[in-house]
Amino acid sequence: MTRFSGDVAQDTTTIERALGEQIAAINARDAARLAASYREDAVVRDPQYAEPLRGRAAVEKDAEGYFRGFPDMRADVTCSVISGTTLAVEMTMEGTHTGPLALPTGEEVPPTNRSLRFRMAFFDTVDEDGRIIDERRYYDIADQLRQLGLDE
């Protein structure tokens, strides 16, 4: 597919295919497959971490912890825009907290058995193969804590 950014037509097929693979990996709860979407030297800025995640292994560890806490986690893309090497995505995530959830502090939250549904957005810079170089994630942590009954 060709989309237009300003006056320049750009082939976005590689990036669209990479996004499809990312979402398929999330919906399969496959952390290794998801991490393969990132370069070895990727940097990910996530609001739950004081410092960025650095490298594919850190991304995989983060995803493993989340999938363990929410073994039925699903993602649904509601909007995506590609401009040059930038991918912007808005999506809805939902799942049930039925497994232990690792916090950035190393502590674990036992299952609450509550459902979680939230919107998030991320902005990626990708390389020529569609692998993520840099990612900036945006979502409401306070809303997640409220939904899980952890805000007290």
PyMOL commands that set and color helices and strands:
alter all, ss='L'
color gray80, all
select helices_A, chain A and resi 13-27+31-35+56-69+141-148
alter helices_A, ss='H'
color red, helices_A
select strands_A, chain A and resi 2-5+8-11+38-45+53-54+74-83+86-96+101-102+108-109+115-126+132-139
alter strands_A, ss='S'
color yellow, strands_A
deselect
rebuild
show_as cartoon
